[in-house]
């Protein structure tokens, strides 16, 4: 199981397993469920995440932004092979 929060898209995606997504269905406004070939739920996406949580709790839902991929001191790309960002 993996959880991914995208601040720019204001969305949360919960992936339950690695099987291929065959079909997606919006089951409620801004809530999309992904199904595999056996019609089992393999993912859930929640859109407009910041609007669904009270303002006082938004900091706890949205993680801090990842560090930049470019190092401003040396102007070289960071090695992401062992530490993806």
N, CA, C and O of each residue as an XYZ file, in Angstrom:
340
protein
N       0.843     -1.161      0.000
C       0.000      0.000      0.000
C       0.900      1.239      0.000
O       1.871      1.318      0.752
N       0.556      2.202     -0.860
C       1.320      3.446     -0.948
C       0.361      4.635     -0.917
O      -0.752      4.573     -1.439
N       0.814      5.696     -0.302
C       0.037      6.924     -0.233
C       0.860      8.033     -0.859
O       2.032      8.210     -0.524
N       0.248      8.780     -1.768
C       0.943      9.891     -2.418
C       0.056     11.127     -2.343
O      -1.114     11.085     -2.723
N       0.622     12.231     -1.848
C      -0.093     13.500     -1.806
C       0.608     14.450     -2.763
O       1.817     14.664     -2.664
N      -0.153     15.016     -3.685
C       0.378     15.957     -4.665
C      -0.162     17.340     -4.337
O      -1.336     17.628     -4.568
N       0.704     18.196     -3.796
C       0.267     19.535     -3.393
C      -0.185     20.369     -4.583
O      -1.177     21.093     -4.496
N       0.533     20.270     -5.685
C       0.187     21.072     -6.859
C      -1.178     20.680     -7.424
O      -1.958     21.545     -7.824
N      -1.462     19.397     -7.456
C      -2.745     18.918     -7.965
C      -3.826     18.956     -6.897
O      -5.004     18.762     -7.197
N      -3.429     19.206     -5.640
C      -4.348     19.221     -4.505
C      -5.110     17.896     -4.434
O      -6.335     17.857     -4.313
N      -4.325     16.805     -4.514
C      -4.930     15.478     -4.576
C      -4.154     14.480     -3.722
O      -2.969     14.653     -3.439
N      -4.861     13.440     -3.327
C      -4.283     12.329     -2.573
C      -4.584     11.063     -3.352
O      -5.697     10.887     -3.847
N      -3.584     10.164     -3.468
C      -3.810      8.896     -4.143
C      -3.349      7.763     -3.250
O      -2.197      7.734     -2.817
N      -4.232      6.845     -2.976
C      -3.936      5.662     -2.179
C      -3.926      4.470     -3.124
O      -4.951      4.117     -3.707
N      -2.751      3.851     -3.269
C      -2.612      2.676     -4.139
C      -2.561      1.445     -3.260
O      -1.690      1.330     -2.397
N      -3.486      0.524     -3.471
C      -3.610     -0.647     -2.605
C      -2.732     -1.809     -3.042
O      -2.252     -2.563     -2.195
N      -2.511     -1.973     -4.350
C      -1.587     -3.004     -4.835
C      -1.049     -2.588     -6.196
O      -1.394     -1.521     -6.704
N      -0.206     -3.425     -6.786
C       0.463     -3.058     -8.032
C      -0.204     -3.617     -9.283
O       0.368     -3.535    -10.370
N      -1.393     -4.178     -9.154
C      -2.038     -4.717    -10.348
C      -2.442     -3.585    -11.293
O      -2.641     -2.447    -10.867
N      -2.560     -3.912    -12.570
C      -2.852     -2.926    -13.610
C      -4.274     -2.375    -13.458
O      -5.227     -3.120    -13.231
N      -4.385     -1.062    -13.589
C      -5.702     -0.415    -13.533
C      -6.376     -0.596    -14.889
O      -5.828     -0.211    -15.922
N      -7.563     -1.184    -14.875
C      -8.327     -1.429    -16.091
C      -9.435     -0.390    -16.266
O      -9.754      0.011    -17.386
N     -10.007      0.031    -15.161
C     -11.141      0.963    -15.231
C     -11.120      1.879    -14.016
O     -10.694      1.488    -12.929
N     -11.586      3.101    -14.221
C     -11.717      4.063    -13.135
C     -13.137      4.592    -13.120
O     -13.775      4.729    -14.164
N     -13.622      4.886    -11.928
C     -15.000      5.369    -11.792
C     -15.041      6.468    -10.728
O     -14.517      6.304     -9.626
N     -15.666      7.576    -11.077
C     -15.862      8.634    -10.098
C     -17.101      8.266     -9.291
O     -18.221      8.329     -9.797
N     -16.893      7.879     -8.023
C     -17.997      7.393     -7.199
C     -18.687      8.509     -6.426
O     -19.798      8.328     -5.928
N     -18.037      9.650     -6.326
C     -18.580     10.852     -5.706
C     -17.809     12.015     -6.310
O     -16.732     11.803     -6.867
N     -18.323     13.233     -6.220
C     -17.575     14.352     -6.787
C     -16.153     14.428     -6.220
O     -15.961     14.608     -5.018
N     -15.166     14.287     -7.106
C     -13.769     14.372     -6.696
C     -13.197     13.134     -6.045
O     -12.101     13.186     -5.487
N     -13.915     12.010     -6.099
C     -13.416     10.741     -5.542
C     -13.465      9.694     -6.658
O     -14.534      9.312     -7.132
N     -12.268      9.241     -7.061
C     -12.161      8.292     -8.166
C     -11.584      6.980     -7.644
O     -10.588      6.970     -6.921
N     -12.217      5.888     -8.016
C     -11.778      4.552     -7.610
C     -11.247      3.831     -8.846
O     -11.878      3.853     -9.902
N     -10.077      3.187     -8.710
C      -9.467      2.409     -9.789
C      -9.696      0.924     -9.535
O      -9.588      0.448     -8.405
N     -10.018      0.193    -10.621
C     -10.288     -1.246    -10.537
C      -9.301     -2.019    -11.405
O      -8.837     -1.512    -12.426
N      -8.978     -3.259    -10.993
C      -8.147     -4.133    -11.815
C      -9.045     -5.045    -12.652
O     -10.263     -4.871    -12.664
N      -8.451     -6.015    -13.351
C      -9.237     -6.882    -14.248
C     -10.210     -7.788    -13.497
O     -11.176     -8.279    -14.081
N      -9.961     -8.010    -12.207
C     -10.874     -8.820    -11.397
C     -11.968     -7.965    -10.748
O     -12.744     -8.448     -9.923
N     -12.013     -6.686    -11.138
C     -12.986     -5.727    -10.608
C     -12.766     -5.426     -9.122
O     -13.693     -5.014     -8.424
N     -11.545     -5.631     -8.647
C     -11.193     -5.307     -7.266
C     -10.638     -3.880     -7.226
O      -9.977     -3.442     -8.168
N     -10.899     -3.178     -6.164
C     -10.386     -1.816     -5.997
C      -8.880     -1.874     -5.751
O      -8.416     -2.564     -4.844
N      -8.116     -1.134     -6.576
C      -6.669     -1.110     -6.417
C      -6.139      0.293     -6.109
O      -4.962      0.457     -5.788
N      -7.004      1.294     -6.206
C      -6.568      2.652     -5.904
C      -7.740      3.579     -5.664
O      -8.843      3.357     -6.165
N      -7.486      4.618     -4.894
C      -8.500      5.634     -4.608
C      -7.822      6.996     -4.709
O      -6.781      7.228     -4.095
N      -8.417      7.888     -5.486
C      -7.898      9.244     -5.624
C      -8.925     10.213     -5.064
O     -10.116     10.117     -5.360
N      -8.449     11.148     -4.250
C      -9.310     12.173     -3.674
C      -8.804     13.520     -4.181
O      -7.678     13.925     -3.888
N      -9.650     14.204     -4.943
C      -9.300     15.507     -5.488
C      -9.786     16.620     -4.566
O     -10.639     16.401     -3.707
N      -9.230     17.824     -4.755
C      -9.614     18.998     -3.950
C      -9.403     18.716     -2.457
O     -10.252     19.033     -1.624
N      -8.270     18.123     -2.147
C      -7.975     17.679     -0.795
C      -8.027     18.818      0.222
O      -8.592     18.658      1.304
N      -7.449     19.948     -0.114
C      -7.398     21.050      0.851
C      -8.786     21.605      1.160
O      -8.998     22.163      2.237
N      -9.718     21.463      0.250
C     -11.081     21.955      0.485
C     -11.912     20.972      1.318
O     -12.961     21.336      1.851
N     -11.445     19.741      1.426
C     -12.188     18.718      2.171
C     -11.810     18.673      3.646
O     -12.521     18.072      4.452
N     -10.696     19.305      4.002
C     -10.235     19.273      5.390
C     -10.419     20.661      6.008
O     -10.288     21.672      5.318
N     -10.719     20.709      7.292
C     -10.804     22.002      7.954
C      -9.462     22.727      7.850
O      -8.408     22.093      7.867
N      -9.503     24.036      7.744
C      -8.285     24.829      7.583
C      -7.248     24.522      8.667
O      -6.049     24.503      8.391
N      -7.706     24.284      9.889
C      -6.783     24.019     10.995
C      -6.029     22.700     10.835
O      -4.987     22.519     11.465
N      -6.521     21.779     10.015
C      -5.871     20.467      9.858
C      -5.133     20.312      8.539
O      -4.518     19.270      8.311
N      -5.171     21.293      7.677
C      -4.549     21.155      6.361
C      -3.061     20.928      6.435
O      -2.517     20.197      5.608
N      -2.383     21.524      7.389
C      -0.935     21.320      7.521
C      -0.606     19.865      7.790
O       0.429     19.376      7.336
N      -1.461     19.162      8.517
C      -1.220     17.758      8.849
C      -1.466     16.838      7.660
O      -0.919     15.736      7.605
N      -2.277     17.276      6.718
C      -2.599     16.438      5.563
C      -1.564     16.596      4.473
O      -1.079     15.605      3.928
N      -1.217     17.833      4.147
C      -0.287     18.086      3.057
C       1.142     18.097      3.579
O       1.480     18.925      4.424
N       1.982     17.196      3.094
C       3.370     17.141      3.568
C       4.158     18.329      3.046
O       3.724     18.989      2.102
N       5.305     18.611      3.640
C       6.139     19.697      3.126
C       6.626     19.373      1.720
O       6.732     18.206      1.343
N       6.917     20.401      0.962
C       7.401     20.208     -0.412
C       8.725     19.454     -0.390
O       9.538     19.661      0.511
N       8.954     18.576     -1.376
C      10.226     17.853     -1.422
C      11.361     18.813     -1.730
O      11.127     19.890     -2.278
N      12.594     18.437     -1.383
C      13.727     19.311     -1.694
C      13.883     19.434     -3.202
O      13.493     18.526     -3.935
N      14.443     20.538     -3.679
C      14.604     20.715     -5.133
C      15.559     19.670     -5.698
O      16.466     19.201     -5.010
N      15.340     19.317     -6.953
C      16.204     18.343     -7.619
C      17.532     18.967     -8.019
O      18.497     18.244     -8.265
N      17.603     20.267     -8.089
C      18.842     20.961     -8.446
C      19.425     21.584     -7.194
O      18.715     22.229     -6.422
N      20.682     21.395     -7.001
C      21.365     21.984     -5.862
C      21.773     23.407     -6.236
O      22.522     23.600     -7.194
N      21.299     24.390     -5.508
C      21.570     25.783     -5.857
C      23.019     26.174     -5.591
O      23.493     27.150     -6.172
N      23.736     25.456     -4.743
C      25.122     25.812     -4.423
C      26.087     25.386     -5.530
O      27.029     26.115     -5.840
N      25.866     24.230     -6.120
C      26.810     23.727     -7.121
C      26.224     23.728     -8.524
O      26.943     23.506     -9.498
N      24.924     23.976     -8.634
C      24.227     24.013     -9.916
C      24.336     22.677    -10.658
O      24.323     22.642    -11.889
N      24.444     21.579     -9.899
C      24.483     20.235    -10.479
C      23.250     19.470    -10.040
O      22.727     19.676     -8.945
N      22.800     18.590    -10.906
C      21.636     17.771    -10.591
C      21.990     16.795     -9.484
O      23.055     16.178     -9.496
N      21.075     16.665     -8.521
C      21.265     15.736     -7.422
C      21.127     14.300     -7.933
O      20.309     14.036     -8.814
N      21.899     13.391     -7.401
C      21.805     11.981     -7.787
C      20.531     11.405     -7.176
O      20.409     11.294     -5.956
N      19.574     11.035     -8.050
C      18.302     10.509     -7.564
C      18.205      8.998     -7.715
O      17.158      8.418     -7.429
N      19.277      8.354     -8.159
C      19.240      6.906     -8.376
C      18.998      6.145     -7.078
O      18.275      5.148     -7.077
N      19.583      6.590     -5.985
C      19.428      5.887     -4.716
C      18.480      6.592     -3.772
O      18.058      6.017     -2.769
N      18.142      7.820     -4.079
C      17.285      8.596     -3.194
C      16.294      9.395     -4.028
O      16.446     10.610     -4.149
N      15.278      8.747     -4.611
C      14.343      9.474     -5.464
C      13.559     10.508     -4.671
O      13.213     10.294     -3.509
N      13.293     11.601     -5.302
C      12.521     12.677     -4.647
C      11.180     12.820     -5.290
O      10.387     13.669     -4.882
